[in-house]
């Protein structure tokens, strides 16, 4: 759990499609799911496609960890920021990740706390 957010955000920041697919496969269970206000998908290919879509919407922006990270049992909750490197974030989110028995992500429920107008 200790490096979950680091690995998770690295997958969201990976711009190379092949490397991103590998990162998603290493991080999520085969039937892993991702749900936020804009997407509800299951499986590695669909999750990688959502990440690619976010990168297309916000070119040159990077995801960084926020201030909150807590865990219990097989669940983690954490905040993240999206913005230009070194600048004020334009998007702030809050995710809850449930891990499978093998330590990979089974499900992420994402919330958007701050979005561009």
C-alpha positions in Angstrom: 0.0 0.0 0.0 2.8 2.4 0.7 3.7 3.1 -2.9 0.2 2.6 -4.3 -0.4 6.3 -5.0 3.1 6.7 -6.6 2.5 3.8 -8.9 -1.1 4.8 -9.6 -0.2 8.3 -10.6 2.8 7.1 -12.7 0.3 5.1 -14.7 -1.8 8.2 -15.3 1.3 10.2 -16.3 2.6 7.6 -18.7 2.3 8.9 -22.2 3.8 5.9 -24.1 0.9 3.6 -25.0 2.9 0.4 -24.6 4.4 1.4 -21.3 1.0 2.6 -20.0 -0.6 -0.7 -20.9 2.2 -2.5 -19.0 1.8 -0.2 -16.0 -2.0 -0.7 -15.9 -1.6 -4.5 -16.2 0.9 -4.5 -13.3 -1.3 -2.2 -11.1 -4.8 -3.5 -11.8 -6.4 -6.9 -11.5 -7.4 -8.4 -14.9 -11.1 -7.6 -14.1 -10.2 -4.3 -12.3 -12.6 -1.4 -12.7 -12.4 2.3 -12.7 -15.4 4.6 -12.2 -15.5 8.4 -12.0 -18.1 11.0 -13.1 -16.9 10.7 -16.7 -16.2 7.0 -17.1 -17.2 3.5 -15.8 -14.9 0.8 -17.3 -13.6 -2.6 -16.6 -10.4 -4.3 -17.8 -6.9 -3.2 -18.6 -7.6 -2.0 -22.2 -10.5 0.2 -21.1 -8.6 1.6 -18.1 -5.6 2.5 -20.3 -8.0 4.1 -22.8 -9.5 6.3 -20.0 -6.0 7.4 -19.0 -5.2 8.2 -22.7 -8.4 10.2 -22.9 -7.5 12.2 -19.8 -4.1 12.9 -21.3 -5.7 14.1 -24.5 -8.0 16.4 -22.6 -5.2 17.9 -20.6 -2.0 17.8 -22.7 1.2 18.5 -20.9 -0.5 18.3 -17.5 0.8 15.9 -14.8 -0.9 14.1 -11.9 0.7 14.6 -8.5 -0.2 13.3 -5.0 -2.5 15.5 -2.9 -2.5 15.9 0.9 -4.6 12.9 1.9 -3.6 9.3 2.0 -5.2 6.8 4.4 -5.6 3.0 4.4 -7.4 0.3 6.3 -7.8 -3.3 5.4 -7.5 -3.6 1.6 -8.8 0.0 1.0 -6.9 3.3 0.3 -8.2 6.8 -0.1 -6.1 9.6 -1.5 -6.3 12.9 -3.2 -4.4 14.0 -6.3 -3.9 17.1 -8.4 -3.6 17.6 -12.1 -1.9 20.6 -13.6 1.1 22.0 -15.3 4.4 21.0 -13.6 5.0 23.4 -10.7 1.7 25.3 -11.2 -1.5 25.5 -9.2 -3.6 22.4 -10.1 -6.6 22.9 -12.4 -8.2 19.6 -11.3 -8.3 18.1 -7.9 -9.6 14.7 -7.2 -10.2 12.1 -4.5 -10.0 8.4 -5.2 -10.8 5.3 -3.2 -9.0 2.1 -4.3 -9.9 -1.4 -3.2 -7.2 -4.0 -3.6 -7.6 -7.6 -4.7 -6.0 -10.4 -2.7 -2.9 -10.3 -5.0 -2.3 -6.7 -4.0 -3.4 -5.2 -7.4 -6.3 -2.7 -7.7 -9.7 -4.4 -8.0 -11.7 -1.2 -8.1 -11.2 2.6 -8.1 -14.0 5.0 -7.3 -13.0 8.5 -8.4 -14.5 11.9 -7.4 -13.7 15.3 -8.9 -13.5 18.0 -6.3 -12.3 20.8 -8.5 -12.6 21.1 -12.3 -12.1 23.9 -14.8 -15.1 26.0 -15.5 
